[in-house]
Amino acid sequence: MPMESSDIVTMIKEALPDAEVEIVDLAGDKDHYSATVTSSAFKGKSRVQQHQMVYSALKGKMGGVLHALALETAVPDDA
């Protein structure tokens, strides 16, 4: 069963409450998404650590219900 983009946003915001999350359904199939996540929680973390934080927020859905997620992370300018 595909995953709704709103569910992805909810899961990320539960783990990273200050996150700004933008999701794009790349193929229109609710299975291949692109996400841009901006959070002050990423400050001082490597890009790999930032991505791990987002994947952790998805609670094992990555590679299963959520087939593909192109991920970009950033720290807000004011953080």
C-alpha positions in Angstrom: 0.0 0.0 0.0 1.4 3.4 -1.0 2.1 6.1 1.6 0.4 9.5 1.7 2.7 12.5 1.7 0.8 13.9 4.7 1.8 10.8 6.7 5.4 11.4 5.8 5.2 15.0 7.0 3.4 13.9 10.2 6.1 11.3 11.1 9.0 13.8 10.4 7.3 16.5 12.5 6.7 14.1 15.3 10.4 13.5 15.5 11.6 17.0 14.6 8.8 19.4 15.8 10.4 22.5 14.3 10.9 20.9 10.9 9.7 22.6 7.7 8.9 19.7 5.4 8.2 20.0 1.6 7.1 16.8 -0.2 6.8 16.2 -3.9 5.3 13.0 -5.4 7.8 12.4 -8.2 5.9 9.8 -10.1 2.3 10.4 -9.0 2.2 6.9 -7.5 2.5 7.8 -3.8 5.6 5.6 -3.8 8.4 7.8 -5.0 8.9 11.1 -3.2 11.3 14.0 -2.9 11.5 15.7 0.5 13.2 18.9 1.7 13.5 19.0 5.5 14.8 22.0 7.3 15.3 21.8 11.1 17.5 23.4 13.8 18.0 19.9 15.1 20.4 19.3 12.2 22.8 22.0 13.5 26.3 20.6 14.0 25.3 17.3 12.3 26.9 15.9 9.2 24.6 15.4 6.1 24.7 11.6 6.8 23.6 12.2 10.4 20.8 14.5 9.2 19.5 12.0 6.8 19.7 9.2 9.4 17.5 11.4 11.7 14.9 11.7 9.0 15.0 8.0 8.1 14.7 7.2 11.8 11.6 9.4 12.0 10.0 7.2 9.3 10.1 4.2 11.7 11.1 1.5 9.2 8.7 2.6 6.4 11.6 3.4 4.1 12.2 0.6 1.6 8.8 -1.0 2.5 5.7 1.0 2.3 7.7 4.0 1.1 9.7 2.8 -1.8 11.9 5.8 -2.6 12.6 9.1 -1.0 15.1 11.6 -2.5 16.1 13.6 0.6 17.6 17.1 1.0 18.2 18.4 4.5 19.1 21.9 5.8 19.6 24.0 8.9 17.5 27.2 9.0 19.5 30.4 8.5 18.6 31.7 11.9 19.8 28.5 13.8 
